[in-house]
Amino acid sequence: MLAVALDLLTGRYGATEYNDRGRAEWPPHPARLFSALVAAWADAEEPDASERAALQWLEGLGAPQLACSGADDVARRSVVTVYVPGNDPTALRSSVDARDAARVVAEQALAQAQDSGDAVALHRATRAIHTEQTAYRDALRRASRATGTESASMIAAALEMLPENRNRQPRSFPVVTPARPTIWFMWPAADPDESTRAALDGLLARVARIGHSSTLVSCRLAPECDQPVTLLPRPDGATVLRVPGAGLLDRLEREYARHHSSAPRLLPAAMTTYGSPAALREPEPVGVHSGDWIVLDLPRQLAVHLTRSLELARAVREALIEHTGPLETGLISGRFPGDQPRPHLAVVPLPSVGHRWADGTVRGVALMLPRGEPLEPLESVLRSWRRSGFEVRLENRDAPVTFDPPRVVPANEGWSESPMPLRRASWCRPSQRWVSVTPVALDRFVRDLHHPVRHDRADEQVREVVSRSCLHTGLPEPVEVVISPVGMITGVPRTGCGGRGAFPRFVAAGSGQPRQTVHVSVSFAQKVRGPVLLGAGRYLGYGLFLPIQDPGDDQ
C-alpha cells in the first residue's frame, strides 16, 4: 500500500474545473498532486536524480483510489466575479513583443532540432536562439531606459505599469469547503522500496500548495488510510479525473523546454472515470489484448484507406522487427523460445468508421500489448525506430508513410481529446453486440462459403470457427453470429480477393496459405469489453470489431 494524505491547512480548496472556469474542482485531481510533486522536484537548484526516478515510478502506478468528502459533504462558495488589475500592461508591447515572439519561435525550433538529432539543424537553431535572445535583451533595455525625449503617448503607456492605472480584468475564484479537510490518494498494490519511499516523502514535505496559490496544504506518506474509499477507477463511473500516466514526467519536461512558461498551456494528463465502490458490478469479460497501447498517429495528408490496412500493419511490424533486440523478439514476432505459443503484440490500424462522416481512412496504428505485458520492451524498440523517423513504405506510393511520435494510451484511459478513431473508448467500451471493421480471417477452410444456395452448412461452420476464436481470446461464447461478405457499418468495404474497393485475402506468413475472410456480427449474453480481435489475422488488425451501442444504453 502507498497512501498519501493531503491536508487542507485552511480547510478550503480553490481550483477551477478543467472544462468549466466558473466551477470549483472537487475532489483534487490526482494529476494535480503529481504536478505539484514535479514542481517541488524541479524547483531545487540541482534536481535530485533519485527523486526523479521516484516520480517516474509513481506515474507508472496509474490511477489511485481516493478517500475524501463526498459531493454532498462539500460546501461550495458562491462564485462572484471581481475586477482586478491585469498583469499584462501594454507599455512595452510595441517595442518588445515582436522580439519576444521571435525568441519563443527560436526556442521551439531549438527543441525540435534537439528532438530530431540533426547536427546541422541543431547548430543553426543554437545560433538563431543566441541571436534572438540578444535582440530581446537589447529591446527590453531600450524600452525600460528613459531618454528624456519621450512623447506624451509613451509617458501615458509607461504609467500603465502602476496598478491604479491598469485596466481591470474580470476574475472569479471558485472555492469548496469539504467536511473533512484531508484527502487520501491510495495505490493498494504499490510496494515502493525504501529509497523510493524516502524520495517521495521528501518531495511531499516540500509541497506547499495545490490548485490556486491560496490553497495551502501539507502532504505526507502514511502506512495506511484511516478513511473508507469514496472514489475508485471504474469504467462505468460518472466522475472524470485527470490522472498521471507513464511518460508524463518526460512530457512535462518537453513542454517546459518548449515554452519556458511563456505560452498558454494545459495540464498534460490522461482522463479516467471514477465511481463509488458501492454497488460494484461484476467486471465485464475482456479480450487478451487489453493491456497498454502505444498509438502512432497518421497525418491526414498521408491517409491510407482501410483496404490497405493489412499492408500497413505488415509494414509497421516489419519496421518494429528491424529495430528489435534479442530481448524483444518474441513480443514483436510471436516467436518465443521453445516455440511455446503465447499472446504477443498486435499491430492494429485504427480507421474512421461507424459514424455519419466515416470515410474508411486509417487515422493511426495501435500497438496493442497483451494484458499484463510491460511497456518497457516495446518502448525500447520505438526508441531505436525513432532514429529512422517512424517511416514505412507501401507499394505504389512515391513518398514514405511517416507517423507522428508515438504516445502511450494506458489500459485505464478514460476520456480523451484524441480524434474518435484513436480513442481507446471507441474500441473498448462495453457492449453486447460487436461488428467487424476488418474481415475475420478463418483458420479453417469452409466449403460453399457465400454460395447462393448451398450456404447453410457453411454458415454454421463459420459460426463454430468464430465462437471458438472468442473462447481462445478470453471472451465468452457468443449467443448469435451473423456473417456477411459486405461491411455492416458505415465506411467498411466488402471482403474479396484483392479486387478494387475490397479487402485483400489474408495470407498466412508461415505456410503462405490464403485464408477465407468474412464480415461478422457477434452478440453476447452479457456486455464484454474490448478490444475484440478475432481470427487468424488478429495480430495484424484483421478481425477488429467495433462495439455497437444499443438503444437506451447509458454507457
Phi, psi and omega in degrees: 000132168242122182232130177242125177259129179243113181263128174276105188294331178262002180076006183227158181227124180242116176192145181266149174299146182296335183243010179206099185291348180262009182231141181283142177281136170202135354284174175302132182289140178305329179294332176294318178298316181296317179295325176296322177293320178297318179296320179295323178292312185287344182284346179290152179300320175229096182307137186280133182293324180291326176292323177296318177298322178294321178295319178295323176295317182295317182295335179281352180284342180083203187284129179273167167276156181234144170234115184199175176296139179284173183300329180282347181253024181237126177268127180257123178288142177301133182275118181243134177277126177240157183246121185236155177300134179289155179265009186231064176298155187269006189302322187258002190297313188298325186261339188248327188300321180297318179291324179294319179297320178294324179294318179296319178298319179295322178296319178294320178296322178295318179297319179294322178294322178295321179293323184287332183077008179282114185296320181294313179297323179295319179297315180296317181294325178294318177295319181295319181292324177296317179297314183290324177294320178295316179296323178294316179296321179296316180296321179294321179295317181293321183289334185261004182247125180287141179245347182088357181245018183292142177280171179298322179293323178293321178294318179298321178294321179294325180293344175300338181295336181284135184306321184291344181258356182282152173293144178272133180250139179289134178221151174226152185227078180297136183219145173237152176236104182282157178295323176248123186278011180244132176244132180252136172245124189228138172239092189301326184270357184286143179219077183289148174283175186296320181293320178294317179298318180294321179294316179295321179297319178294320178294315181299324180295338182263358178280121184253336181210160174219138183076227179293150184298344179278351180271090180277135185224163170230129184241149181203155169276149178222149180295331179199166180264136180262014179238150177290150178293133178250333179221137175216155181300126179216130180301332182261013181289160182256349181259127181254122180237147174277133184229154175288160177211169180303131179092358184294320180298316177299320181292320177300319179293319179296317181295320179294324178296333181278316189253339181046044179064022183255357183227151176301145184208160177245160176287112182282107182206162177274159177255136178226138178276138179240154176209173179287145176290347179292146175056039177296134178271162174298135181296144179290147173302148183223149182284174184296318187271052181257018177279198178291153176245157163237125186252132174255108181286144180249118179302147183301324183290350178248035186301141176237130181286154183303329180293346177256014183297323180295316178298318179295317180297318178297319180296319178294317180296319178296322177295321178295316180298322180300330183252019182268134174272177184297334182281340184253001187303311183296320182299320184276313187269339184085003179263097182263158178303137180081004179056031177278116181293137176202157181300144177221191186296136172252130178258108193234109172296140183247110185262167173270103183215165169080011176222175189301323185258018181297133179240003176072019178264146179280126182259351179177176179233128178261129173264101189264120179272146173297156181302129179087355181278131182289156181281333192305315180299319180292321178297325177297319178296318182293326177296323177290317180294331183303326181294340177265003175081017180053049181252145169223158180242138177243154179296147176063024173233123183293317183265148176290158173272120183245123180273155170289162179305142184292153176225145182277132173243101185291161182297334182261018182299135175259241181293146182218147177273359181294158174305151187308316181297339184260004178275137178298322182298332180297331185249352189238353184296146184296140178199154175273332183245135181227140183234138184289138175263318170247148187293153177275126177273117184285140181268011172212151182282134180241117180287146176065026177296128181065018175294138184297338182240305186271070183236354184299312181294321179297319179298320180294321178296320178297319178300320178296318180297315181294318179298318179295323179294323176300312180297322182294330182261015173091008181259160177287168178288131181290154177269343179211135176229122179243131181246155182200150174277351183243158178294147184256358179225164185299134175090358183255119180281179183280166171281168180176197181244034178096007178294166182299131178078010180233160176289141173287155176291145179278131179245122181297136185293319185287306186270343185073012183278123177291143180251143172290148181232143179218152167274144188222144166241127180240142177235139182247161179288338179225168177289139174239157183251138182277183009282147176256115178232119185232154173096179185289340182257017188295333180282354177235025172087355174280140183084026175277133183245151177249132177288139180253125182279125180282150176302133180084358179283126182266005180287000000 
